[in-house]
Amino acid sequence: MIDVAGFRVMRAIADAGSFTAAAASLGYSQPAISQMVRRLEQRTGTALVERVGRSVRLTEAGEVLARHAVAVLSALDAAEEEISAIAGLRSGRVRLMAFPSASAVIVPGALAALQAEYPGINVTFSEGEPPGALAALRSGDCDIALVFAYDGTGLPRGDDGLETLHAIELLTDPVRVALPRWHRLASGPVVSLADLAAENWIAGCPRCRGHLLRSCGLAGYRPKVTYETEDYMAVLGFVGAGLGAALIPELNVSRAAHDDVVTLPISPGSSRTIYAVTTPDLASVPAVASTLEALAENSRKLTGAAEIPAAILI
């Protein structure tokens, strides 16, 4: 096998015309150049240079190696430059996936700040609910997944050998109940879920529906789910029309409103935790690490937290 050093030596000999001059240009000793050429000749099974007086010239096989060395060394230099750019945050690609409410609230400010500080980092974005986003992370189709987990539940995992994830807890998102403005409980400071046992309910995504069932179960009943939609504007529309109640995370309420709907804290209280998740290996890539930092800092600003939580392995 011909290594990179071999290509450099053959190119230097072709340019310099002697072992001594080639050694000087590469910073090697003349005996070292001679030894490297002999090793190359053993590997290729043919003569690569021939001596002509005090100089040397390349054989036909040597000329082939020297000619290809130009392309090989150029490609290597280009690769090293790209890697240096990525390591120095002059460039880099990050594929981010997030669920809709995080897309509306957390992501835009974070990416704007990242772009301002590191214009060479290219972030591509797509939406996905937590199970799909984590599946994309496990399969290598995204680099960072924004996901959430309700109280009492863990992040969805797969039996695929990926045992450890690198996660930053971005924020805790309280859950509120949405009621029609004229509802009998709409004027209170807090609504007990036990007092809503007779209501119809509008459920959201599968994980949100599971949270609704668990929360009402703790209050002593199974909720009557009459409508299901993953569009929170549609949920508010149903509630505003008097078709039922809904549990809505505060993050969703902050970017959606309806004149005929009020949202109130619930008892017992409940929340979901939002995480930025990647793999331990990706977390060490500068562009990914900087994107994680931007997401964490924007989340800190949104919540008014004093500091960003440390990353954890889960």
Helices and strands as residue ranges (DSSP letters): H 4-16, H 19-26, H 30-44, E 49-52, E 55-58, H 60-87, E 92-98, H 100-105, H 107-117, E 121-127, H 130-139, E 144-150, E 166-180, E 191-192, G 193-196, E 200-203, H 206-218, E 224-228, H 232-240, E 246-249, H 250-254, E 261-267, E 271-278, H 280-283, H 286-303, E 312-313
